[in-house]
């Protein structure tokens, strides 16, 4: 019955944040493998519902601040891994069973939680995985359901652009955290480009003229992208060691290309409000440099 299925899923989900010092990691890994690989797609709607309810509790525990705890972060990390595998795995029947499940609220809860985490190795790793999940969702968006896809995708652009620091480590030795930041920059910008494809910009809390507000939003994002391109162009690799120079050059080229794709996708989908900015902005940048 549906109640028994939901009860089973809830028990399984509870194990995703198991913190037992001896076997906790093994239990979490086993459950993640089980849910993402062995669970029948027929049960996916129950899984998404139960996960969203659990995330809702994280938000409701403290009305003024997100309830960021080690246990909740472990849970969110496992959920991101499970959903990414489901979305990327193309399990037969997966999307047929998810067709009526509204996924945007669940995904925004994940994004908002991860966005609130301090920038350390663990949170950087989760953000990188979450970017992969969001790209997979966009690739399969026609087979999924949303409460408001346009609004959801506009929110994603706001969050994801904040995750791109553009602060590339150019020293001969970089820490693992430095490398993760670079990886996140590229993953987030690629996700932004995918999200922006055929997306009409939709300002939130419109006060004045809609066309004017869309123009302001376009300019905000376009300026962010142009600043990123110029920062990549300004990186000097001549004095680096050969190996480091190759690594940095490859990353800079990939990030620049991903940024240009994002700009191009945004302009193509918003030619009415963006063309004048797209033409005028580079001249302004040339004057500054």
C-alpha positions, 0 to 999 in steps of 0.5 A, spaced: 500 500 500 502 507 499 502 508 506 507 502 507 511 504 501 511 511 504 513 508 511 519 504 508 522 510 504 521 514 510 525 509 514 530 509 509 531 516 508 532 516 516 539 512 515 542 517 510 544 521 516 546 516 520 552 518 524 555 512 527 562 513 528 564 506 526 559 504 521 555 510 519 559 512 512 558 505 510 551 505 511 550 512 508 554 509 502 550 503 502 543 506 502 545 511 497 547 506 492 540 502 494 536 508 493 539 511 486 540 504 483 536 498 486 529 502 488 524 501 483 522 507 479 515 506 481 517 508 488 520 515 486 514 519 487 514 517 494 522 518 495 521 525 492 515 527 497 519 524 503 525 528 501 521 534 500 518 533 507 524 532 511 527 538 507 521 542 509 522 540 517 530 543 516 527 549 514 521 549 519 526 548 525 528 555 526 524 560 522 529 565 522 535 561 520 536 555 516 538 549 521 545 548 519 547 542 522 552 536 521 547 531 520 543 536 516 549 537 511 550 529 511 543 528 509 543 534 504 549 531 501 546 524 500 540 526 497 544 530 492 548 524 490 541 520 489 538 525 485 544 526 481 544 519 479 537 518 478 537 524 473 543 522 470 542 514 470 536 514 465 533 508 469 528 505 465 521 508 467 524 513 471 521 519 468 515 516 466 514 516 474 516 522 475 512 526 470 507 528 475 512 530 481 513 537 481 521 538 482 522 545 483 521 546 490 525 540 492 531 542 488 530 550 491 530 547 498 537 543 496 540 550 493 538 554 499 541 550 504 547 548 500 548 556 499 548 557 506 554 553 508 561 556 509 566 555 504 570 549 506 572 543 502 565 539 504 561 544 502 565 546 495 564 538 493 557 538 495 556 545 490 559 541 485 555 535 485 549 540 486 551 543 479 551 537 476 544 535 478 541 541 476 544 541 469 541 534 469 535 536 471 535 542 465 537 537 460 531 532 462 526 538 463 521 536 458 520 530 461 519 533 468 514 537 472 515 544 475 510 549 479 513 555 475 519 553 471 521 560 469 521 562 476 525 556 478 530 557 473 531 565 474 532 563 481 537 558 479 541 563 475 541 568 481 544 563 486 549 559 481 552 566 479 554 567 486 558 561 486 562 563 481 568 566 485 573 567 479 579 567 484 583 562 480 590 560 484 596 561 480 601 559 485 605 553 483 602 550 489 595 550 490 591 547 496 585 541 494 580 547 497 583 552 491 582 546 486 575 545 488 574 552 488 576 552 481 572 546 479 566 549 482 567 556 478 567 552 472 561 547 474 557 553 476 558 557 470 556 551 465 550 550 469 548 557 468 549 556 461 544 550 461 539 554 465 539 560 461 538 556 454 531 559 452 530 562 458 526 569 458 529 573 464 523 574 469 525 579 475 522 578 482 518 583 485 517 588 479 515 595 482 516 599 475 515 598 468 516 590 466 521 592 460 525 596 464 526 591 470 528 586 465 533 590 462 536 592 469 536 584 470 539 583 463 545 588 465 546 585 472 547 578 469 551 581 463 556 585 467 557 579 471 559 575 465 563 580 462 567 581 469 568 574 469 571 574 461 575 580 463 578 577 469 580 571 465 583 575 460 587 578 465 591 572 468 598 572 466 601 565 465 608 567 462 612 566 469 608 560 471 612 553 471 610 549 465 605 544 468 602 549 472 601 554 466 598 548 462 593 547 467 591 554 468 591 555 461 586 549 460 582 552 466 581 559 464 579 557 457 574 552 459 571 558 464 571 563 459 568 559 454 562 557 459 561 564 460 561 566 453 556 560 452 552 563 458 552 570 455 550 568 448 544 563 451 541 569 455 542 574 449 538 569 444 532 568 449 532 576 451 534 579 445 528 584 446 531 587 453 538 585 452 541 587 445 542 595 447 546 592 453 550 587 449 552 592 444 554 598 448 557 594 454 563 592 451 565 599 449 564 601 456 569 596 458 574 598 453 574 605 456 575 602 463 581 598 460 
